[in-house]
Amino acid sequence: MRIRIIFKLKNKGAILPFHHQKQIRFLLKEVLGDELLNSTNLFNYSGLKGQTKVGREGLHYFSKRVTLVFSAMDEKFINTVIDKLFKNQHVLLGDLILEPEYVEKELTKPLTSSCRYLCLSPLVVINEESSEQNKEFIHPTNDTFSDYLYESTMERMEYSGLYDAKEIESFFRFQIVPDKIYLDKIARQDKKFARIYTTITKGEIKEVRGYTFPFSLYADPRVQEFIYNCGFGELTENGFGMLDMASVEEVAREVIYDRSMQQGS
């Protein structure tokens, strides 16, 4: 299940770092508490979306409203996040003062064995104790790139307890096909689609390489559903690996919680 949490921005012009997944993780910790937040890693979230201007310090937010995409396989967990978040009249995200306003549920068409995705947040392929290994660059066209993500996805699906051993064995078809036109364009413009990011796991600072590029994934529809709702790759619970459908026509929305309606009832 995927939801879009819409906030009113109370202090326009406030700043977040370009990559602010750590700040969102801290907000979730404040709202949910350590026990609930650490009870599962089968959830994912985007960066904060809104009208921004780039400054030297980071992103200045100027829109009246901003949006956070949050997803998980467990609808009960999603509902708990909504309930606890909306008990707060305001929350602080970095320097932004936000008022939770309403929640939309994404209504996605059934996923098929071939899906085209965009990266809403960087995709992490390697998460080991060695920082140097985590920062290794692997080109997305290399089979090793797909292999790492396949192993990560199967481990997480097995850990979830939602699939039996026979099902896991049947998910052998798995191939990532990067958008070559996009990668060639980035190369010609001398821009980067892979950068080093910092995150915090178990109280320790960790550096990892994250990738942001469009791609097609060929896999069982149940695998597609899992990564779309739980994130793709490593450190998804830290806000990495959130995907979006490449075609906006495939996703509709339905308001499932509106604070103004709740207050008016």
Secondary structure, 3 states (H helix, E strand, C coil): CEEEEEEEECCCCCEECCCCHHHHHHHHHHHHCHHHHCCCCCEEECCCECCEEECCCCEEECCCEEEEEEEECCHHHHHHHHHHHCCCCCEEECCEEEEEEEEEEEEECCCCCEEEEEECCCEECCCCCCHHHHCCCCCCCCHHHHHHHHHHHHHHHHHHCCCCHHHHHHCCCEEEEECHHHHHHHHHCCCCCEEEEEEEECCEEEEEEEECCCEEEEECHHHHHHHHHHCCCECHHHCCCCEEECCHHHEEEEEEEEHHHHHHC
